[in-house]
Amino acid sequence: MTVRTTVVVGATAVALATGLAAPAMAAGSDPHAATRQAVRAAVQDGVPGVTLTARDGRSTWSTTAGTGNLKTHAPRTADDRYRVGSITKTFVSTVLLQLESEGRLSLDDTVEKWLPGVVHGHGHDGSRITLRQLLNHTSGIFNYTADETFGRTYFLKDGFFKHRYDTQSPGQLVAIAMSHEPDFAPGASWNYSNTNYVVAGMVTQKVTGRSYGEEIRHRIIAPLHLTATSVPGTRVTMPRPSSRAYSKLALTATGPTYDVTELNPSLASSAGEMISDSADLDRFYSALLKGRLLPPEQLKEMKTTVAVEGIPNAGYGLGLIDRELSCGVHVWGHDGGIHGSSSVAVTTADGRRSLAFNFNGDWSGDSDAVIEAEFCGA
């Protein structure tokens, strides 16, 4: 199952889901054998390399496959940092829910209350859109990454190599969306829009006086000791250790492969600019589902989902996706894609079992198969 949740044309995307224990494995068997096979299959399918870490209670297991550098053939490592794309959204939503628990905002506040005149034009009306509707993608706000000019400029070969170091402000990204009509009236339907979370990041700054990145560092990264996690802003390089990231920079999965590691992630802003590694993502989602980051009321709000049209086994909460796997196990989490990087992080509802992994290519590989293998053993 796929849901277009990324900021990249052609990136692999997967929607996720409430947790029970996975089926018991036969005594003496390798509980991760199916996962290893699924990871190798992704490489055989064309993904340059995979890094994966799973956590079960205090036990942590990692595996890698393929290469982290097509020129040097250096392998991927379990400690690789990578761009996590839309996984950023769960961090942003967590911050807003913390602010609500502190009485500094309400999810029923309108966007207009906090950002007067920002969401306006071609039928958009911020006075009719709530913060909750931003977080669960029922606002109807047009997705700026669906703008054809933006796509040609940043996601296709000629445009990318000319503009990869451009800086985009949140206001500029929202203005692109405002040049289009809304997808639907607020609350009338569901459609994934990166613009929603750019606006959410702007609201965070208006409420706190600090950028969304500063709030994430203060409220999540530092308390959880997420030493591999960062909000890069306009920094174009990757922290070490990391692998290279590859893309076709085309609307097809064929043709030349390009190194797209360096880019200015401001084009993703609070919709998808963060960097992390698999161990940190496991720790974050486990802490979140265990209630370490949000009071019970806010965690319940985050886990209240709306239907995703055409995908019967998934629902979208507030920056958190609920998915039932083929074996009946439920997992919560998010996926994320950005140039040359496709990532997934999921955990069971009790926060005990977690999985996070990354493909360093954005045109192939079956993320669903890896999740199913780890939690269902098939």
C-alpha positions in Angstrom: 0.0 0.0 0.0 1.3 3.4 -0.9 0.3 6.9 0.1 1.8 10.0 -1.5 3.4 11.5 1.6 6.7 12.7 0.3 8.1 15.9 -1.1 9.8 14.1 -4.0 8.4 13.0 -7.3 8.7 9.3 -7.7 9.9 8.6 -4.1 8.8 5.4 -2.5 6.1 6.1 0.1 4.2 3.8 2.4 1.5 4.4 5.0 1.7 2.8 8.3 -0.5 1.8 11.5 -2.0 0.1 16.6 0.1 -2.5 18.2 -0.1 -6.1 19.3 2.7 -8.6 19.7 3.8 -10.2 16.5 3.2 -14.0 16.0 5.6 -16.2 17.9 8.5 -17.7 15.9 9.5 -21.3 16.1 12.0 -22.0 18.8 15.6 -21.7 17.6 14.6 -19.9 14.4 16.0 -16.5 13.4 13.2 -14.0 14.2 14.6 -11.6 11.6 15.2 -14.0 8.8 12.3 -12.7 6.7 13.4 -9.1 7.3 16.9 -9.9 6.0 15.4 -11.5 2.9 13.1 -8.4 2.3 16.0 -6.1 2.7 18.1 -8.1 0.2 15.1 -8.2 -2.2 15.0 -4.4 -2.1 18.6 -4.2 -3.2 17.9 -6.7 -5.9 15.0 -4.5 -7.0 17.4 -1.6 -7.6 17.8 0.2 -4.3 21.5 1.0 -3.9 21.6 0.2 -0.2 19.5 -0.3 2.9 20.1 0.4 6.6 17.7 -1.0 9.2 17.4 -1.1 13.0 14.7 -3.0 15.0 14.1 -2.7 18.7 12.2 -5.0 21.0 12.2 -3.9 24.6 15.9 -3.5 25.4 17.1 -5.6 22.5 18.3 -3.9 19.4 19.1 -5.6 16.0 20.4 -4.0 12.9 21.1 -5.1 9.3 22.4 -3.5 6.1 22.6 -4.5 2.5 23.9 -3.0 -0.7 26.1 0.0 -1.0 26.3 3.4 0.5 28.4 4.8 -2.3 28.1 3.7 -6.0 31.6 5.1 -6.8 33.6 3.6 -3.9 31.3 0.7 -3.1 31.5 1.5 0.6 28.8 -0.4 2.4 25.9 1.2 4.3 26.3 1.1 8.1 23.8 0.8 10.9 24.8 4.3 12.1 24.1 6.0 8.8 22.4 9.4 9.1 19.8 10.1 6.4 17.2 12.6 5.4 13.9 11.4 6.8 11.5 13.5 4.7 7.9 13.4 6.0 8.8 11.6 9.2 9.5 15.2 10.2 5.7 15.7 10.4 5.4 13.5 13.5 7.9 15.7 15.3 6.1 18.9 14.3 2.7 17.5 15.4 4.2 16.4 18.8 5.3 19.9 19.4 1.9 21.4 18.6 0.2 18.9 20.9 2.6 19.7 23.7 1.7 23.4 23.2 -1.9 22.5 23.5 -1.3 20.6 26.7 0.3 23.7 28.1 -2.7 25.8 27.2 -0.8 27.9 24.7 -3.1 27.0 21.8 -6.1 24.8 20.9 -6.2 22.5 17.9 -9.6 24.0 17.3 -8.0 27.5 16.8 -8.2 28.7 13.2 -5.1 29.2 11.1 -6.2 32.9 10.7 -6.0 33.4 14.5 -2.3 32.8 14.5 -1.3 33.7 10.9 -3.6 36.5 9.7 -3.8 36.7 5.9 -1.3 33.9 5.2 -3.7 31.2 4.0 -5.7 33.3 1.6 -6.3 33.4 -2.1 -8.0 31.5 -4.9 -10.6 30.2 -2.5 -8.3 29.4 0.5 -9.6 30.9 3.7 -7.6 30.4 6.9 -10.5 31.5 9.0 -12.3 28.2 8.1 -9.3 25.9 8.7 -8.3 24.6 12.1 -4.9 23.5 13.3 -6.3 20.0 13.7 -7.2 20.0 10.0 -3.7 20.9 9.2 -2.3 18.0 11.1 -4.7 15.4 9.8 -4.7 16.7 6.2 -8.4 17.5 6.0 -7.7 21.3 5.4 -8.1 21.1 1.6 -5.0 23.4 1.3 -3.2 22.7 -2.0 0.0 20.8 -1.8 2.8 23.1 -3.0 5.0 20.2 -4.1 2.2 19.3 -6.7 2.8 22.6 -8.4 4.2 21.8 -11.9 6.8 24.6 -11.9 8.0 23.6 -8.5 8.3 20.0 -9.6 10.3 20.9 -12.7 12.5 23.2 -10.7 13.4 20.9 -7.9 12.6 17.3 -8.8 13.7 16.9 -12.4 17.3 16.8 -13.6 17.8 20.1 -15.3 16.0 22.1 -12.6 17.5 20.2 -9.7 21.1 20.8 -10.7 20.5 24.4 -11.3 18.5 25.1 -8.1 19.6 22.4 -5.6 21.2 25.1 -3.3 18.3 27.6 -3.4 16.8 28.7 -0.1 13.0 28.8 0.1 11.3 30.5 3.1 8.1 28.9 4.5 6.2 32.0 3.3 7.4 31.4 -0.2 6.3 27.7 -0.1 2.8 28.6 1.2 2.5 31.3 -1.5 3.0 28.7 -4.2 0.0 26.8 -2.7 -2.1 29.9 -2.5 -1.7 30.4 -6.3 -3.9 27.3 -6.7 -7.5 26.6 -5.7 -8.0 24.4 -2.6 -8.5 20.7 -3.2 -11.8 20.8 -1.3 -13.7 22.7 1.4 -12.1 22.4 4.9 -13.1 19.1 6.6 -14.9 17.8 3.5 -12.3 15.2 2.5 -8.7 14.0 3.0 -5.7 14.8 0.8 -2.0 14.7 1.8 -0.6 18.2 1.5 2.9 19.2 2.5 1.7 22.8 2.8 -0.3 21.8 5.9 2.9 21.2 7.8 4.7 24.2 6.5 1.9 26.2 8.0 2.0 24.2 11.2 5.7 25.1 11.5 4.9 28.8 11.0 2.2 28.5 13.7 4.7 27.0 16.1 7.0 30.0 15.6 4.2 32.5 16.1 3.1 30.8 19.3 6.5 30.3 20.9 8.7 33.0 19.3 11.1 30.3 18.3 11.5 28.3 15.1 9.9 24.9 14.8 13.4 23.5 14.7 14.4 25.1 17.9 11.3 23.7 19.6 12.0 20.2 18.3 15.5 20.4 19.6 14.4 21.7 23.0 11.3 19.5 23.5 12.3 16.2 21.8 15.8 15.8 20.6 17.6 16.9 23.8 15.3 15.1 26.3 15.4 11.8 24.4 19.2 12.2 23.7 18.7 11.8 19.9 22.3 12.4 19.1 21.9 11.6 15.4 18.9 13.7 14.8 19.0 17.3 13.5 16.9 20.0 11.9 19.4 21.3 9.2 17.6 24.4 8.1 19.6 25.5 5.0 22.7 23.2 5.6 23.3 21.4 2.3 25.7 18.7 3.5 25.0 15.5 5.5 26.5 14.8 8.9 28.8 11.8 9.2 28.5 8.9 9.2 26.2 8.8 6.2 25.9 7.3 2.8 25.3 9.0 -0.6 21.7 9.5 -1.8 20.6 8.7 -5.3 17.7 9.6 -7.7 16.7 9.2 -11.3 15.5 12.8 -11.2 12.7 11.8 -13.6 9.1 10.7 -13.6 10.2 7.2 -14.4 12.3 4.6 -12.6 14.6 4.1 -15.6 17.6 6.1 -17.0 20.7 7.4 -15.4 21.2 7.5 -11.6 22.4 10.8 -10.0 24.0 11.6 -6.7 21.6 14.0 -5.0 23.1 13.9 -1.5 23.7 17.6 -1.3 20.7 19.9 -1.4 19.2 22.8 0.5 16.4 21.1 2.6 14.5 24.4 3.1 12.5 23.3 0.1 10.9 20.8 2.5 10.8 23.0 5.5 8.7 21.7 8.5 7.1 19.2 6.1 10.2 17.2 5.7 13.7 18.7 6.3 15.0 16.6 9.2 17.9 14.2 9.4 18.1 11.2 11.7 19.2 7.5 11.9 17.3 4.3 12.5 18.1 3.9 16.2 17.0 7.5 17.0 13.7 7.0 15.1 13.1 3.8 17.0 13.7 5.7 20.3 11.5 8.6 19.3 8.4 6.6 18.2 8.7 4.2 21.1 8.8 7.1 23.6 5.9 8.8 21.8 3.6 5.7 21.9 4.6 5.0 25.5 3.3 8.4 26.5 6.7 10.0 27.4 6.2 13.0 25.2 2.5 13.7 25.4 -0.2 13.5 28.1 -2.9 10.9 27.6 -5.4 13.4 26.2 -3.0 14.7 23.6 -1.8 11.2 22.6 -5.4 10.1 22.2 -6.0 13.1 19.9 -2.9 12.2 17.9 -4.1 8.6 17.5 -7.6 9.7 16.4 -7.6 8.9 12.7 -9.5 9.8 9.6 -10.0 7.4 6.6 -7.5 7.5 3.8 -9.6 7.1 0.6 -8.8 3.9 -1.3 -6.7 2.4 1.5 -8.9 0.3 3.8 -6.2 -0.8 6.2 -4.9 2.6 7.2 -6.0 5.8 8.9 -4.2 9.1 9.3 -4.1 10.8 12.7 -2.2 13.9 13.7 1.1 13.3 11.9 0.8 9.6 12.8 -0.4 6.8 10.5 -2.3 3.8 11.8 -2.0 0.6 9.8 -3.1 -3.0 10.2 -0.7 -5.5 8.7 -1.7 -8.7 7.0 -1.2 -10.8 10.1 -3.5 -8.5 12.2 -0.7 -6.6 13.9 -1.1 -2.9 14.1 1.7 -0.4 13.9 1.9 3.4 14.2 4.4 5.6 12.5 5.2 7.5 9.3 7.1 7.3 6.1 9.2 9.9 4.5 10.8 10.6 1.1 13.0 13.3 -0.2 15.6 13.3 -3.0 17.5 10.1 -2.9 16.1 8.9 0.4 13.0 6.8 1.3 12.5 6.0 5.0 10.0 4.3 7.2 9.6 4.3 11.0 6.9 2.3 12.8 6.2 1.0 16.3 3.5 -1.1 18.1 0.9 0.8 20.1 2.6 -0.1 23.4 5.9 1.3 22.1 7.7 -2.0 22.7 8.6 -3.1 19.2 10.0 -0.6 16.7 11.4 -0.6 13.2 13.1 2.1 11.2 14.9 1.8 7.9 16.1 3.8 4.9 16.6 3.2 1.2 19.3 5.5 -0.3 17.4 5.6 -3.6 13.9 7.0 -4.4 12.7 5.0 -7.4 12.4 1.3 -6.3 12.1 -1.1 -3.4 9.2 -2.5 -1.5 8.9 -0.8 1.9 5.7 -2.7 2.7 7.5 -6.0 2.3 10.1 -5.0 4.9 7.5 -4.0 7.5 5.4 -7.2 6.9 8.5 -9.3 7.2 9.6 -7.8 10.6 6.2 -7.8 12.3 4.5 -10.7 10.5 7.5 -12.9 9.7 6.5 -13.1 6.0 
